[in-house]
Amino acid sequence: MTIDEAIAHAREASAIQRNNDKLNKTLGESSPYYNTDCLKCAEEHEQLAEWLEKLKAYESHYCSLCEKFGVNSIEEIYNKAIDDFAKEMIRSFLTENEKEYIRYKAEQLKEGGAAE
């Protein structure tokens, strides 16, 4: 099942439950859905569809970012940004010790450490 199919399924289930709620209210105790909270179920399916749509949007944005930066993951984008920053900083420093310090701090950041 694709994400689009899952979204459509959740929306369809929501619509069915809303119809069941109407039938339940019309028929009362003779309804096959009597004592079933169809409206709550419909709202939950609608919420699921909304979450799936958000996930689809995030996935699309994630893929476009990876494509833009020529990488395969957010971690690679982060590391590339650190590398680019370090290169720019190194250009402005004069001594080899200062350049090495910038390289060291950049590696710390990429490993998840604090670069204080």
C-alpha positions in Angstrom: 0.0 0.0 0.0 1.4 3.4 -0.9 1.0 6.5 1.3 -1.5 7.9 -1.1 -3.6 4.7 -0.9 -3.3 4.8 2.9 -4.5 8.4 3.0 -7.5 7.6 0.7 -8.3 4.5 2.8 -8.3 6.6 6.0 -10.5 9.3 4.4 -12.9 6.6 3.1 -13.1 4.9 6.5 -13.8 8.3 8.0 -16.7 8.9 5.6 -18.1 5.4 6.2 -18.0 5.9 10.0 -19.7 9.3 9.6 -22.5 7.6 7.6 -22.7 4.9 10.2 -23.1 7.6 12.9 -26.0 9.1 10.9 -27.6 5.7 10.5 -27.1 5.0 14.2 -28.9 8.2 15.1 -31.7 7.5 12.6 -32.4 3.9 13.5 -31.6 4.1 17.2 -31.5 0.7 19.0 -32.4 -1.1 15.8 -29.2 0.2 14.1 -26.4 -2.4 13.7 -24.0 0.3 14.9 -26.0 1.1 18.1 -23.6 1.7 21.1 -20.7 2.2 18.7 -19.0 5.5 18.7 -18.8 6.0 15.0 -18.2 9.7 15.1 -15.1 9.1 17.3 -13.8 6.5 14.9 -14.4 8.8 12.0 -12.4 11.6 13.7 -9.6 9.2 14.4 -9.4 8.1 10.8 -9.5 11.7 9.7 -6.6 12.5 12.1 -4.7 9.5 10.7 -5.2 10.9 7.1 -3.9 14.3 8.2 -0.8 12.7 9.8 -0.1 10.7 6.7 -0.4 13.9 4.6 2.1 15.6 6.9 4.4 12.6 6.6 4.2 12.7 2.8 5.0 16.5 2.8 8.0 15.9 5.1 9.2 13.1 3.0 8.9 15.2 -0.1 10.8 18.1 1.5 13.5 15.7 2.8 14.0 14.2 -0.6 14.3 17.6 -2.3 16.8 18.8 0.3 18.9 15.7 -0.2 18.7 16.2 -4.0 19.6 19.9 -3.7 22.7 19.1 -1.7 23.6 15.9 -3.5 23.5 13.8 -0.4 21.4 10.8 0.9 20.5 11.9 4.4 19.9 14.8 6.7 23.1 13.9 8.6 25.1 14.3 5.4 23.5 17.7 4.8 24.5 18.7 8.4 28.0 17.4 7.9 28.3 19.2 4.5 27.3 22.4 6.2 29.9 22.0 8.9 32.6 21.2 6.3 31.6 24.2 4.2 31.7 26.4 7.3 35.1 25.0 8.4 36.6 25.6 4.9 35.5 29.3 5.0 36.9 29.7 8.5 40.2 28.1 7.6 40.6 30.6 4.7 40.5 33.4 7.2 42.9 32.0 9.7 46.7 32.5 9.3 48.4 29.8 11.4 48.4 26.1 10.9 47.4 25.6 14.6 44.3 27.8 14.1 43.4 25.8 10.9 43.9 22.5 12.7 41.7 23.7 15.6 38.9 24.6 13.2 39.1 21.1 11.6 39.1 19.5 15.1 36.0 21.4 16.2 34.2 20.6 12.9 34.8 16.9 13.4 33.5 17.2 17.0 30.3 18.7 15.7 29.8 16.0 13.1 30.3 13.3 15.7 27.6 15.0 17.8 29.9 16.4 20.4 29.8 20.0 21.8 32.2 22.3 20.0 32.5 24.9 22.8 
